[in-house]
């Protein structure tokens, strides 16, 4: 099992600029690997890894990035390629997800080298040639309690409200579940987020609908600004923060609701929905997406049963 610990980063403008440079380098490496696969028949994962070493010798900025971070960029390219192969092999209906070039990369991933976590667990230092340096971790979780050998990945992420770091920890999370001998069936909806077999309902919070008025106002402000101006950058940042808030509200609601259901019942039955087909309804697509039905069951171990009656 893998656990993810996330902290906000406190640094200087120069350090944030160095993080952006590392992110752009990751995007460059990933797109170069995709280009190699497009132009060279029979390219596999090992070929992409070797190609990253060639790029490091050819470009100075690529060499500055940690070698394992370059390999992680190649892994991202291969993940897109292998997903395309799997979709073709299983004859997935519709688009197969042909790998494309990325233009909005917002993260760079280190493996087990290129960074040093200090003993206090409140500072991290990056040792590659990108010049990121020492950053302070803002958060309440104690990452220093885990041995460094259990931290498999370190990812730097740029979001609308700042820069964050994620630690992927290989550890077992033990949660003691007290048997309740309760069973229930749930029905997802738009008026109520869900209704169980006993008639209990949970209201649909409609996070996007409630924030829509403010988001429209921010969109209008953005459209009135001049392109490439400082005012446009500020307006775009405020708009991005508005959407980020809606995303976090959805995630928080879904996690708390799912946790409450799982801890209070031993068995939960629900109907399998094909969301991709439901959102084709142009009158209900926004409401269905706002309800976040898919996120309700992501990260859960689900035992499927046939929906056909005997």
Phi and psi in degrees as GROMACS dihedral restraints (atoms count N, CA, C in turn):
[ dihedral_restraints ]
;  ai    aj    ak    al  type     phi  dphi    fc
    3     4     5     6     1  -116.9    20    10
    4     5     6     7     1   135.6    20    10
    6     7     8     9     1  -112.4    20    10
    7     8     9    10     1   145.1    20    10
    9    10    11    12     1  -116.1    20    10
   10    11    12    13     1   121.4    20    10
   12    13    14    15     1  -107.7    20    10
   13    14    15    16     1   128.6    20    10
   15    16    17    18     1  -121.0    20    10
   16    17    18    19     1   138.1    20    10
   18    19    20    21     1  -132.7    20    10
   19    20    21    22     1   152.5    20    10
   21    22    23    24     1   -87.5    20    10
   22    23    24    25     1   145.4    20    10
   24    25    26    27     1   -98.4    20    10
   25    26    27    28     1   136.9    20    10
   27    28    29    30     1  -114.9    20    10
   28    29    30    31     1   112.0    20    10
   30    31    32    33     1  -149.4    20    10
   31    32    33    34     1  -167.5    20    10
   33    34    35    36     1   -99.1    20    10
   34    35    36    37     1   169.5    20    10
   36    37    38    39     1   -62.7    20    10
   37    38    39    40     1   -34.7    20    10
   39    40    41    42     1   -65.6    20    10
   40    41    42    43     1   -40.5    20    10
   42    43    44    45     1   -67.6    20    10
   43    44    45    46     1   -40.4    20    10
   45    46    47    48     1   -63.2    20    10
   46    47    48    49     1   -37.6    20    10
   48    49    50    51     1   -64.2    20    10
   49    50    51    52     1   -36.9    20    10
   51    52    53    54     1   -67.0    20    10
   52    53    54    55     1   -37.1    20    10
   54    55    56    57     1   -63.6    20    10
   55    56    57    58     1   -42.6    20    10
   57    58    59    60     1   -61.0    20    10
   58    59    60    61     1   -40.1    20    10
   60    61    62    63     1   -63.7    20    10
   61    62    63    64     1   -39.8    20    10
   63    64    65    66     1   -65.3    20    10
   64    65    66    67     1   -37.7    20    10
   66    67    68    69     1   -66.3    20    10
   67    68    69    70     1   -42.7    20    10
   69    70    71    72     1   -64.1    20    10
   70    71    72    73     1   -36.8    20    10
   72    73    74    75     1   -65.1    20    10
   73    74    75    76     1   -40.3    20    10
   75    76    77    78     1   -61.0    20    10
   76    77    78    79     1   -43.5    20    10
   78    79    80    81     1   -63.0    20    10
   79    80    81    82     1   -41.2    20    10
   81    82    83    84     1   -61.1    20    10
   82    83    84    85     1   -46.3    20    10
   84    85    86    87     1   -64.6    20    10
   85    86    87    88     1   -42.1    20    10
   87    88    89    90     1   -63.8    20    10
   88    89    90    91     1   -45.1    20    10
   90    91    92    93     1   -67.1    20    10
   91    92    93    94     1   -35.7    20    10
   93    94    95    96     1   -63.3    20    10
   94    95    96    97     1   -38.6    20    10
   96    97    98    99     1   -67.0    20    10
   97    98    99   100     1   -39.9    20    10
   99   100   101   102     1   -64.0    20    10
  100   101   102   103     1   -40.7    20    10
  102   103   104   105     1   -62.0    20    10
  103   104   105   106     1   -41.7    20    10
  105   106   107   108     1   -60.7    20    10
  106   107   108   109     1   -42.5    20    10
  108   109   110   111     1   -64.5    20    10
  109   110   111   112     1   -38.1    20    10
  111   112   113   114     1   -65.9    20    10
  112   113   114   115     1   -36.9    20    10
  114   115   116   117     1   -93.8    20    10
  115   116   117   118     1   -16.5    20    10
  117   118   119   120     1  -121.3    20    10
  118   119   120   121     1   114.6    20    10
  120   121   122   123     1   -70.8    20    10
  121   122   123   124     1   137.3    20    10
  123   124   125   126     1    84.6    20    10
  124   125   126   127     1    14.7    20    10
  126   127   128   129     1   -69.1    20    10
  127   128   129   130     1   132.7    20    10
  129   130   131   132     1  -117.6    20    10
  130   131   132   133     1  -175.0    20    10
  132   133   134   135     1   -63.6    20    10
  133   134   135   136     1   -41.0    20    10
  135   136   137   138     1   -64.1    20    10
  136   137   138   139     1   -35.3    20    10
  138   139   140   141     1   -63.5    20    10
  139   140   141   142     1   -38.4    20    10
  141   142   143   144     1   -67.2    20    10
  142   143   144   145     1   -38.5    20    10
  144   145   146   147     1   -63.7    20    10
  145   146   147   148     1   -42.7    20    10
  147   148   149   150     1   -67.9    20    10
  148   149   150   151     1   -33.8    20    10
  150   151   152   153     1   -65.6    20    10
  151   152   153   154     1   -32.3    20    10
  153   154   155   156     1   -62.3    20    10
  154   155   156   157     1   -37.7    20    10
  156   157   158   159     1   -65.7    20    10
  157   158   159   160     1   -37.3    20    10
  159   160   161   162     1   -65.8    20    10
  160   161   162   163     1   -39.7    20    10
  162   163   164   165     1   -65.5    20    10
  163   164   165   166     1   -34.9    20    10
  165   166   167   168     1   -64.8    20    10
  166   167   168   169     1   -34.4    20    10
  168   169   170   171     1   -75.7    20    10
  169   170   171   172     1   -27.3    20    10
  171   172   173   174     1   -85.9    20    10
  172   173   174   175     1   -29.5    20    10
  174   175   176   177     1  -124.5    20    10
  175   176   177   178     1   130.7    20    10
  177   178   179   180     1   -67.0    20    10
  178   179   180   181     1   -41.9    20    10
  180   181   182   183     1   -67.1    20    10
  181   182   183   184     1   -29.3    20    10
  183   184   185   186     1   -72.8    20    10
  184   185   186   187     1   -34.7    20    10
  186   187   188   189     1   -68.8    20    10
  187   188   189   190     1   -27.9    20    10
  189   190   191   192     1   -66.5    20    10
  190   191   192   193     1   -28.3    20    10
  192   193   194   195     1   -75.3    20    10
  193   194   195   196     1   143.5    20    10
  195   196   197   198     1   -55.4    20    10
  196   197   198   199     1   143.4    20    10
  198   199   200   201     1   -61.8    20    10
  199   200   201   202     1   -39.8    20    10
  201   202   203   204     1   -72.1    20    10
  202   203   204   205     1   -27.6    20    10
  204   205   206   207     1   -68.5    20    10
  205   206   207   208     1   -35.4    20    10
  207   208   209   210     1   -65.8    20    10
  208   209   210   211     1   -39.7    20    10
  210   211   212   213     1   -65.0    20    10
  211   212   213   214     1   -36.3    20    10
  213   214   215   216     1   -63.9    20    10
  214   215   216   217     1   -35.0    20    10
  216   217   218   219     1   -65.0    20    10
  217   218   219   220     1   -39.9    20    10
  219   220   221   222     1   -65.7    20    10
  220   221   222   223     1   -35.6    20    10
  222   223   224   225     1   -63.3    20    10
  223   224   225   226     1   -36.7    20    10
  225   226   227   228     1   -63.4    20    10
  226   227   228   229     1   -42.6    20    10
  228   229   230   231     1   -63.2    20    10
  229   230   231   232     1   -43.4    20    10
  231   232   233   234     1   -68.5    20    10
  232   233   234   235     1   -30.7    20    10
  234   235   236   237     1   -62.5    20    10
  235   236   237   238     1   -41.7    20    10
  237   238   239   240     1   -67.2    20    10
  238   239   240   241     1   -38.6    20    10
  240   241   242   243     1   -68.0    20    10
  241   242   243   244     1   -46.8    20    10
  243   244   245   246     1   -65.7    20    10
  244   245   246   247     1   -34.2    20    10
  246   247   248   249     1   -64.5    20    10
  247   248   249   250     1   -38.6    20    10
  249   250   251   252     1   -64.0    20    10
  250   251   252   253     1   -43.5    20    10
  252   253   254   255     1   -61.6    20    10
  253   254   255   256     1   -43.0    20    10
  255   256   257   258     1   -63.9    20    10
  256   257   258   259     1   -41.7    20    10
  258   259   260   261     1   -64.6    20    10
  259   260   261   262     1   -37.1    20    10
  261   262   263   264     1   -69.9    20    10
  262   263   264   265     1   -39.1    20    10
  264   265   266   267     1   -67.3    20    10
  265   266   267   268     1   -40.4    20    10
  267   268   269   270     1   -87.0    20    10
  268   269   270   271     1     0.6    20    10
  270   271   272   273     1    55.1    20    10
  271   272   273   274     1    52.3    20    10
  273   274   275   276     1   -62.3    20    10
  274   275   276   277     1   131.5    20    10
  276   277   278   279     1   -67.6    20    10
  277   278   279   280     1   147.5    20    10
  279   280   281   282     1    83.9    20    10
  280   281   282   283     1  -153.0    20    10
  282   283   284   285     1   -69.5    20    10
  283   284   285   286     1   142.8    20    10
  285   286   287   288     1   -93.5    20    10
  286   287   288   289     1    -4.7    20    10
  288   289   290   291     1    78.0    20    10
  289   290   291   292     1    50.3    20    10
  291   292   293   294     1   -60.2    20    10
  292   293   294   295     1   131.2    20    10
  294   295   296   297     1   -57.7    20    10
  295   296   297   298     1   134.1    20    10
  297   298   299   300     1  -124.2    20    10
  298   299   300   301     1   169.5    20    10
  300   301   302   303     1   -78.5    20    10
  301   302   303   304     1   140.4    20    10
  303   304   305   306     1   -92.7    20    10
  304   305   306   307     1   137.0    20    10
  306   307   308   309     1  -123.1    20    10
  307   308   309   310     1    -3.9    20    10
  309   310   311   312     1  -133.3    20    10
  310   311   312   313     1    39.8    20    10
  312   313   314   315     1   -63.2    20    10
  313   314   315   316     1   135.7    20    10
  315   316   317   318     1  -129.2    20    10
  316   317   318   319     1    17.6    20    10
  318   319   320   321     1  -152.2    20    10
  319   320   321   322     1   154.5    20    10
  321   322   323   324     1  -131.7    20    10
  322   323   324   325     1   138.5    20    10
  324   325   326   327     1  -119.2    20    10
  325   326   327   328     1   126.7    20    10
  327   328   329   330     1  -103.9    20    10
  328   329   330   331     1   152.1    20    10
  330   331   332   333     1   -95.0    20    10
  331   332   333   334     1  -110.0    20    10
  333   334   335   336     1  -112.4    20    10
  334   335   336   337     1    10.2    20    10
  336   337   338   339     1  -132.8    20    10
  337   338   339   340     1   164.9    20    10
  339   340   341   342     1    93.0    20    10
  340   341   342   343     1    -0.2    20    10
  342   343   344   345     1  -148.5    20    10
  343   344   345   346     1   155.4    20    10
  345   346   347   348     1  -137.2    20    10
  346   347   348   349     1   122.7    20    10
  348   349   350   351     1   -91.3    20    10
  349   350   351   352     1   122.8    20    10
  351   352   353   354     1   -72.6    20    10
  352   353   354   355     1   161.2    20    10
  354   355   356   357     1   -62.4    20    10
  355   356   357   358     1   -30.0    20    10
  357   358   359   360     1   -74.3    20    10
  358   359   360   361     1   -11.9    20    10
  360   361   362   363     1    71.3    20    10
  361   362   363   364     1    13.9    20    10
  363   364   365   366     1  -119.4    20    10
  364   365   366   367     1     0.4    20    10
  366   367   368   369     1  -140.1    20    10
  367   368   369   370     1   144.8    20    10
  369   370   371   372     1  -131.3    20    10
  370   371   372   373     1   141.4    20    10
  372   373   374   375     1  -125.0    20    10
  373   374   375   376     1   129.9    20    10
  375   376   377   378     1  -100.0    20    10
  376   377   378   379     1   129.2    20    10
  378   379   380   381     1  -107.0    20    10
  379   380   381   382     1     4.3    20    10
  381   382   383   384     1   -81.2    20    10
  382   383   384   385     1  -172.3    20    10
  384   385   386   387     1   -84.7    20    10
  385   386   387   388     1     6.7    20    10
  387   388   389   390     1   -75.3    20    10
  388   389   390   391     1   -19.8    20    10
  390   391   392   393     1    80.8    20    10
  391   392   393   394     1    26.4    20    10
  393   394   395   396     1   -70.8    20    10
  394   395   396   397     1   -45.1    20    10
  396   397   398   399     1    78.3    20    10
  397   398   399   400     1  -148.8    20    10
  399   400   401   402     1   -95.6    20    10
  400   401   402   403     1   128.1    20    10
  402   403   404   405     1  -125.9    20    10
  403   404   405   406     1   147.5    20    10
  405   406   407   408     1   -92.7    20    10
  406   407   408   409     1   138.2    20    10
  408   409   410   411     1   -93.4    20    10
  409   410   411   412     1   127.4    20    10
  411   412   413   414     1  -108.1    20    10
  412   413   414   415     1   110.5    20    10
  414   415   416   417     1   175.8    20    10
  415   416   417   418     1   175.1    20    10
  417   418   419   420     1  -109.4    20    10
  418   419   420   421     1   -15.0    20    10
  420   421   422   423     1   -78.8    20    10
  421   422   423   424     1   149.5    20    10
  423   424   425   426     1  -100.0    20    10
  424   425   426   427     1    92.9    20    10
  426   427   428   429     1   -75.0    20    10
  427   428   429   430     1   -21.8    20    10
  429   430   431   432     1   -71.0    20    10
  430   431   432   433     1   -11.1    20    10
  432   433   434   435     1   -71.9    20    10
  433   434   435   436     1   -16.6    20    10
  435   436   437   438     1   -94.3    20    10
  436   437   438   439     1   140.0    20    10
  438   439   440   441     1   -63.0    20    10
  439   440   441   442     1   148.9    20    10
  441   442   443   444     1   -61.7    20    10
  442   443   444   445     1   -26.4    20    10
  444   445   446   447     1   -68.0    20    10
  445   446   447   448     1   -19.8    20    10
  447   448   449   450     1   -86.7    20    10
  448   449   450   451     1   -13.3    20    10
  450   451   452   453     1   -86.7    20    10
  451   452   453   454     1   106.4    20    10
  453   454   455   456     1   -91.5    20    10
  454   455   456   457     1   -29.3    20    10
  456   457   458   459     1  -143.1    20    10
  457   458   459   460     1   149.1    20    10
  459   460   461   462     1  -131.0    20    10
  460   461   462   463     1   122.6    20    10
  462   463   464   465     1  -121.7    20    10
  463   464   465   466     1   129.4    20    10
  465   466   467   468     1   -97.2    20    10
  466   467   468   469     1   128.9    20    10
  468   469   470   471     1  -126.6    20    10
  469   470   471   472     1   137.4    20    10
  471   472   473   474     1  -106.0    20    10
  472   473   474   475     1   119.3    20    10
  474   475   476   477     1  -118.7    20    10
  475   476   477   478     1   177.6    20    10
  477   478   479   480     1   -64.2    20    10
  478   479   480   481     1   -28.3    20    10
  480   481   482   483     1  -106.1    20    10
  481   482   483   484     1    18.8    20    10
  483   484   485   486     1   137.7    20    10
  484   485   486   487     1  -165.2    20    10
  486   487   488   489     1  -112.6    20    10
  487   488   489   490     1   140.5    20    10
  489   490   491   492     1  -131.4    20    10
  490   491   492   493     1   159.0    20    10
  492   493   494   495     1  -127.8    20    10
  493   494   495   496     1   137.1    20    10
  495   496   497   498     1  -117.2    20    10
  496   497   498   499     1   135.3    20    10
  498   499   500   501     1  -109.1    20    10
  499   500   501   502     1   122.2    20    10
  501   502   503   504     1   -92.8    20    10
  502   503   504   505     1   110.4    20    10
  504   505   506   507     1  -107.3    20    10
  505   506   507   508     1   128.3    20    10
  507   508   509   510     1   -86.6    20    10
  508   509   510   511     1    98.6    20    10
  510   511   512   513     1  -152.6    20    10
  511   512   513   514     1   161.0    20    10
  513   514   515   516     1   -96.7    20    10
  514   515   516   517     1   126.1    20    10
  516   517   518   519     1   -99.3    20    10
  517   518   519   520     1   116.2    20    10
  519   520   521   522     1  -101.0    20    10
  520   521   522   523     1   114.7    20    10
  522   523   524   525     1  -117.5    20    10
  523   524   525   526     1   120.0    20    10
  525   526   527   528     1   -83.9    20    10
  526   527   528   529     1   114.8    20    10
  528   529   530   531     1   -99.3    20    10
  529   530   531   532     1   123.3    20    10
  531   532   533   534     1   -89.2    20    10
  532   533   534   535     1   121.3    20    10
  534   535   536   537     1   -63.1    20    10
  535   536   537   538     1   132.8    20    10
  537   538   539   540     1  -111.4    20    10
  538   539   540   541     1   -11.1    20    10
  540   541   542   543     1    57.3    20    10
  541   542   543   544     1    28.4    20    10
  543   544   545   546     1  -109.0    20    10
  544   545   546   547     1   141.1    20    10
  546   547   548   549     1  -126.7    20    10
  547   548   549   550     1   147.9    20    10
  549   550   551   552     1  -153.3    20    10
  550   551   552   553     1   158.7    20    10
  552   553   554   555     1  -122.4    20    10
  553   554   555   556     1   140.5    20    10
  555   556   557   558     1  -121.1    20    10
  556   557   558   559     1   146.6    20    10
  558   559   560   561     1  -124.1    20    10
  559   560   561   562     1   120.2    20    10
  561   562   563   564     1   -83.6    20    10
  562   563   564   565     1   142.8    20    10
  564   565   566   567     1  -149.2    20    10
  565   566   567   568     1  -176.4    20    10
  567   568   569   570     1  -102.5    20    10
  568   569   570   571     1   -39.0    20    10
  570   571   572   573     1   -66.9    20    10
  571   572   573   574     1   -51.1    20    10
  573   574   575   576     1  -113.4    20    10
  574   575   576   577     1   138.9    20    10
  576   577   578   579     1   -58.5    20    10
  577   578   579   580     1   -44.3    20    10
  579   580   581   582     1  -153.8    20    10
  580   581   582   583     1   154.2    20    10
  582   583   584   585     1  -130.8    20    10
  583   584   585   586     1   127.7    20    10
  585   586   587   588     1   -92.0    20    10
  586   587   588   589     1   176.8    20    10
  588   589   590   591     1   -68.2    20    10
  589   590   591   592     1   -15.4    20    10
  591   592   593   594     1   -92.8    20    10
  592   593   594   595     1     1.1    20    10
  594   595   596   597     1    91.6    20    10
  595   596   597   598     1     0.6    20    10
  597   598   599   600     1   -75.0    20    10
  598   599   600   601     1   140.9    20    10
  600   601   602   603     1  -125.1    20    10
  601   602   603   604     1   153.2    20    10
  603   604   605   606     1  -121.6    20    10
  604   605   606   607     1   122.2    20    10
  606   607   608   609     1   -65.2    20    10
  607   608   609   610     1   146.9    20    10
  609   610   611   612     1   -79.2    20    10
  610   611   612   613     1   117.5    20    10
  612   613   614   615     1   -69.6    20    10
  613   614   615   616     1   -24.5    20    10
  615   616   617   618     1    51.4    20    10
  616   617   618   619     1    59.0    20    10
  618   619   620   621     1   -62.2    20    10
  619   620   621   622     1   -43.8    20    10
  621   622   623   624     1   -67.9    20    10
  622   623   624   625     1   -41.8    20    10
  624   625   626   627     1   -61.4    20    10
  625   626   627   628     1   -39.9    20    10
  627   628   629   630     1   -69.7    20    10
  628   629   630   631     1   -32.1    20    10
  630   631   632   633     1   -91.6    20    10
  631   632   633   634     1    -1.2    20    10
  633   634   635   636     1   -63.5    20    10
  634   635   636   637     1   -39.1    20    10
  636   637   638   639     1   -62.4    20    10
  637   638   639   640     1   -44.7    20    10
  639   640   641   642     1   -67.7    20    10
  640   641   642   643     1   -39.7    20    10
  642   643   644   645     1   -65.7    20    10
  643   644   645   646     1   -37.8    20    10
  645   646   647   648     1   -64.6    20    10
  646   647   648   649     1   -39.4    20    10
  648   649   650   651     1   -64.0    20    10
  649   650   651   652     1   -40.8    20    10
  651   652   653   654     1   -67.0    20    10
  652   653   654   655     1   -34.6    20    10
  654   655   656   657     1   -63.9    20    10
  655   656   657   658     1   -41.9    20    10
  657   658   659   660     1   -64.5    20    10
  658   659   660   661     1   -41.6    20    10
  660   661   662   663     1   -61.9    20    10
  661   662   663   664     1   -39.8    20    10
  663   664   665   666     1   -65.4    20    10
  664   665   666   667     1   -40.6    20    10
  666   667   668   669     1   -67.8    20    10
  667   668   669   670     1   -23.1    20    10
  669   670   671   672     1   -84.2    20    10
  670   671   672   673     1   -14.1    20    10
  672   673   674   675     1   -79.7    20    10
  673   674   675   676     1   159.8    20    10
  675   676   677   678     1   -85.4    20    10
  676   677   678   679     1   139.4    20    10
  678   679   680   681     1   -62.9    20    10
  679   680   681   682     1   141.7    20    10
  681   682   683   684     1    66.0    20    10
  682   683   684   685     1    18.8    20    10
  684   685   686   687     1   -97.1    20    10
  685   686   687   688     1   162.0    20    10
  687   688   689   690     1   -67.7    20    10
  688   689   690   691     1   -32.4    20    10
  690   691   692   693     1   -64.5    20    10
  691   692   693   694     1   -34.5    20    10
  693   694   695   696     1   -68.9    20    10
  694   695   696   697     1   -37.9    20    10
  696   697   698   699     1   -62.5    20    10
  697   698   699   700     1   -41.9    20    10
  699   700   701   702     1   -66.0    20    10
  700   701   702   703     1   -42.8    20    10
  702   703   704   705     1   -65.4    20    10
  703   704   705   706     1   -39.6    20    10
  705   706   707   708     1   -66.0    20    10
  706   707   708   709     1   -37.0    20    10
  708   709   710   711     1   -67.1    20    10
  709   710   711   712     1   -40.8    20    10
  711   712   713   714     1   -64.1    20    10
  712   713   714   715     1   -40.2    20    10
  714   715   716   717     1   -64.8    20    10
  715   716   717   718     1   -42.5    20    10
  717   718   719   720     1   -63.0    20    10
  718   719   720   721     1   -38.1    20    10
  720   721   722   723     1   -64.4    20    10
  721   722   723   724     1   -36.4    20    10
  723   724   725   726     1   -62.7    20    10
  724   725   726   727     1   -44.6    20    10
  726   727   728   729     1   -69.3    20    10
  727   728   729   730     1   -35.4    20    10
  729   730   731   732     1   -63.9    20    10
  730   731   732   733     1   -37.4    20    10
  732   733   734   735     1   -63.3    20    10
  733   734   735   736     1   -42.0    20    10
  735   736   737   738     1   -62.5    20    10
  736   737   738   739     1   -42.4    20    10
  738   739   740   741     1   -60.6    20    10
  739   740   741   742     1   -44.5    20    10
  741   742   743   744     1   -69.1    20    10
  742   743   744   745     1   -34.9    20    10
  744   745   746   747     1   -63.1    20    10
  745   746   747   748     1   -42.6    20    10
  747   748   749   750     1   -61.7    20    10
  748   749   750   751     1   -48.8    20    10
  750   751   752   753     1   -61.3    20    10
  751   752   753   754     1   -41.8    20    10
  753   754   755   756     1   -64.8    20    10
  754   755   756   757     1   -44.1    20    10
  756   757   758   759     1   -64.2    20    10
  757   758   759   760     1   -45.2    20    10
  759   760   761   762     1   -65.1    20    10
  760   761   762   763     1   -42.7    20    10
  762   763   764   765     1   -64.9    20    10
  763   764   765   766     1   -44.5    20    10
  765   766   767   768     1   -66.5    20    10
  766   767   768   769     1   -39.4    20    10
  768   769   770   771     1   -66.8    20    10
  769   770   771   772     1   -45.5    20    10
  771   772   773   774     1   -64.0    20    10
  772   773   774   775     1   -40.1    20    10
  774   775   776   777     1   -64.7    20    10
  775   776   777   778     1   -39.8    20    10
  777   778   779   780     1   -64.9    20    10
  778   779   780   781     1   -38.6    20    10
  780   781   782   783     1   -67.5    20    10
  781   782   783   784     1   -44.9    20    10
  783   784   785   786     1   -67.7    20    10
  784   785   786   787     1   -39.7    20    10
  786   787   788   789     1   -74.1    20    10
  787   788   789   790     1   -21.8    20    10
  789   790   791   792     1  -101.3    20    10
  790   791   792   793     1    -2.1    20    10
  792   793   794   795     1  -137.8    20    10
  793   794   795   796     1   149.7    20    10
  795   796   797   798     1   -92.4    20    10
  796   797   798   799     1   -25.4    20    10
  798   799   800   801     1  -141.1    20    10
  799   800   801   802     1   131.2    20    10
  801   802   803   804     1  -129.5    20    10
  802   803   804   805     1   126.1    20    10
  804   805   806   807     1  -110.3    20    10
  805   806   807   808     1   139.8    20    10
  807   808   809   810     1  -148.3    20    10
  808   809   810   811     1   162.4    20    10
  810   811   812   813     1   -88.6    20    10
  811   812   813   814     1   134.4    20    10
  813   814   815   816     1   -76.1    20    10
  814   815   816   817     1   123.9    20    10
  816   817   818   819     1  -112.4    20    10
  817   818   819   820     1   141.4    20    10
  819   820   821   822     1   -96.9    20    10
  820   821   822   823     1    89.3    20    10
  822   823   824   825     1   -62.9    20    10
  823   824   825   826     1   -36.0    20    10
  825   826   827   828     1   -60.0    20    10
  826   827   828   829     1   -32.6    20    10
  828   829   830   831     1   -81.7    20    10
  829   830   831   832     1   -34.4    20    10
  831   832   833   834     1   -66.5    20    10
  832   833   834   835     1   -37.1    20    10
  834   835   836   837     1   -75.0    20    10
  835   836   837   838     1    -1.5    20    10
  837   838   839   840     1   -73.4    20    10
  838   839   840   841     1   -14.2    20    10
  840   841   842   843     1   -74.6    20    10
  841   842   843   844     1   109.7    20    10
  843   844   845   846     1   -68.6    20    10
  844   845   846   847     1   -16.1    20    10
  846   847   848   849     1   -88.5    20    10
  847   848   849   850     1   -21.6    20    10
  849   850   851   852     1  -118.3    20    10
  850   851   852   853     1    -0.8    20    10
  852   853   854   855     1   -59.7    20    10
  853   854   855   856     1   -43.9    20    10
  855   856   857   858     1   -66.3    20    10
  856   857   858   859     1   -42.0    20    10
  858   859   860   861     1   -67.1    20    10
  859   860   861   862     1   -37.5    20    10
  861   862   863   864     1   -66.8    20    10
  862   863   864   865     1   -43.1    20    10
  864   865   866   867     1   -66.2    20    10
  865   866   867   868     1   -36.7    20    10
  867   868   869   870     1   -67.9    20    10
  868   869   870   871     1   -27.5    20    10
  870   871   872   873     1   -71.8    20    10
  871   872   873   874     1   -22.5    20    10
  873   874   875   876     1    57.4    20    10
  874   875   876   877     1    51.0    20    10
  876   877   878   879     1   -65.6    20    10
  877   878   879   880     1   -40.7    20    10
  879   880   881   882     1   -62.9    20    10
  880   881   882   883     1   -41.1    20    10
  882   883   884   885     1   -65.3    20    10
  883   884   885   886     1   -19.9    20    10
  885   886   887   888     1   -64.7    20    10
  886   887   888   889     1   -27.9    20    10
  888   889   890   891     1  -115.2    20    10
  889   890   891   892     1     2.5    20    10
  891   892   893   894     1   -73.5    20    10
  892   893   894   895     1   139.6    20    10
  894   895   896   897     1    83.7    20    10
  895   896   897   898     1     5.7    20    10
  897   898   899   900     1  -108.6    20    10
  898   899   900   901     1   147.1    20    10
  900   901   902   903     1   -86.3    20    10
  901   902   903   904     1   115.9    20    10
  903   904   905   906     1  -115.9    20    10
  904   905   906   907     1   132.0    20    10
  906   907   908   909     1  -100.1    20    10
  907   908   909   910     1   113.4    20    10
  909   910   911   912     1   -88.6    20    10
  910   911   912   913     1   147.0    20    10
  912   913   914   915     1  -131.2    20    10
  913   914   915   916     1   151.9    20    10
  915   916   917   918     1   -63.9    20    10
  916   917   918   919     1   140.2    20    10
  918   919   920   921     1   -85.2    20    10
  919   920   921   922     1    -6.1    20    10
  921   922   923   924     1   -81.2    20    10
  922   923   924   925     1   137.3    20    10
  924   925   926   927     1   -80.0    20    10
  925   926   927   928     1   145.7    20    10
